[in-house]
Amino acid sequence: MVNREQATGAIVLIVMILTITAVVVFANKVKVDVATERINTEQMTATTLQKQDSLFIFDPNTVSYNELLTLGFDKHTAVSILKYRARGKVFEIAEEFALCYGVTDSMFTILQPYIVIGEQFKAKPKIITAKVDTLKEIRQQQWEQKRAKRKPHPYEQFRIDTVGIDYLQTIGFTYRQAEALIDYRDSGTEGIRNMAELSDCWAVSVEMADSLAKYVIFPEPKPYGGKVEINSADSATLVKVRGIGPKTAGAIVMYRKLLGGFVNINQLSELKCVTSENFMRFSKEICCDSCVFSKIDINFAAVSELEYHPYMTRQAINKIIKLRKSKGGWKSFEEIVNDDIFTEEQALSLEPYLHFGDIPLDFFSSEN
């Protein structure tokens, strides 16, 4: 009877036999594959050698499919070469053709004497524009050019609101300092308006500010203390304010037209495109001239004119048309609130935009 140790030994022996058999089979398969590949390569080379009398000079950048077949390539390799070229590959030297899939070393050795690269495909030699003997001379030239560029020129009067980086470099600023000064100037709505603001820029040292004081021309001060007045500014002026983009500027101009003008800057927060964060960002750079807006005569205005205003509701307009025919109009907001046309809050918002004109009573008899 087979004991436990004998059974275990038998199992181990069987596993070893199976492992050795698998290794032998795999090794034989590899040998067969290598041999097959060698035979195929030798057959292809032999076929090419047999066709040497039909070989011809060709450019791998322009050779056609049929010409590749004539040169001894099979259909698969010919298609592979054309696809390789179609992906943008340019053969600048003959040796690059050997990198194509399917071009064996023996094939390339046979075809190399027949490969001629066209002039339009050959690698262009680099043109040397400077004739110098050593790297030291090149660096010396570059250093002298930089020194000549940065050498301060005599000061002349210049406008700080239009000066560019190049000129600032000629009077002693480094490129980084000049760039910082331009950014500092363009970050505000009015630029740099005086020497105090110029000195506040980190790129301007105390010595530099003192030396420039006699030569800097500042822009003329604008009304409203340099702030943008939202009732008179166009879209191009509004977008210069930090936080107001083209879309917001267009919305401000349209809303201003509907209202008849802004009474205060807080009305901008009524626009959907103006967030509270954005309003806080640009509110310090704008102002409002409350004298620049138009009014509607509530006792005379047509329905279309009343509907045009954003603060008017359809319910209020219907009441206005109905009651002013019987009352002959109103003289104050207190009367309108008492007639339950507007709430006190609505009346407060509309007060700057409404006017109470004296109208003959017979006007209402003809109104539709």
C-alpha positions, 0 to 999 in steps of 0.5 A: 500500500502506498504511504503518504511520503510515496504519494508526495514523491510521486506528485513531485516527480510528475510535476518535474517531468511536466515542467521539463517537457514544457521547457523543451517544447517551448525551446523547440518552438523558439528555434523553429520561429527563429529558423523560419524568420531567418529562412524568410529573410534569406528568401527575401534577400535571395529574391532581391538579389535575383532582381538586381538587374531591375533595381533603379535609383530611387528617393524613399521620399517619393518612391511609389507602391509599385516601385517598392514592389519592383525593388523586392519588397512584399505588399505588407512592407511596401504599405508600411513604408508609405504609411510611415511617410504619410505620417510626416516622416522625411528621409533626410539621409539614406540611413534613415530609410533603414529605420522603416519597419520591414527594411532588413539590414541585408535589404538596405545593404543591397539598396543603399547604392540606389538611394538618392535623397532629393535636394528639397529633402536633404538636411540643410546645413546651419548658416553661421552668421557671426565669424568668431574664433572662440566662445569667449569672444561670443560672450564678450560681444553679448555682454557689450551689447547688453551694457550698451543697451542699459547704459543710461541716456541723458534725461529728456521730458517724457509722458508717464502715461505713454512711455514704454519699456524700451525707453525706460531701459534707456534711462536706467531701468532694468527690463523687470523694473520697467515692466513692473512700472508699466503694470503699476501704471496700467492697473489703475483707471487714471494711471500715475497722476503725480510724483507721490504715486510714482514713488509708491511703485516698488520699481522706482527707488528714492534716488530714481524718483528724485532724478526723474522729478524734473522730466516726468510729464503727468496726465491732466487731471480728469473730472470726478477725481479720476473716477469713472462717471457711470452716467456719461462713460461709454463701454470703452471707458467702463472696461478700463475699470478693474472688474468691469469686462466687455459683457458687464460694460454693455449691460451697464450701458443698456440698464442706464438707458432703460432707467434714464440714468443712475441715481447712485452706484449701488444700482449696478448691483441690480444687474445679474452679471455683477456679483457682490465681490465684483461690485466691491472691487470696482465700486471705489473706482466709479462715481455717479453724477445724479444730475445726469438722468431723465424723468417720466411725467407720470401724468402724461407718459404713454403706456409704452414709455411707462413699460420701458422703465425697469422699476414699473410693474404691469399691475402699477401701469394698469392702475395708473392708466385707469385712475388718472382718467378719473382723478386727473393725475397726481401731484405727489408720491403720497397720493400715489401710495395712498391710491395703492399704486406703489408701495412705499419702497417702490415709490422711493425707488421711482421718486427720482425718475417720475415727474408730476406735470399739470395736465388739462382734464380733457387730455384723459378723455382722449387717451386710449 
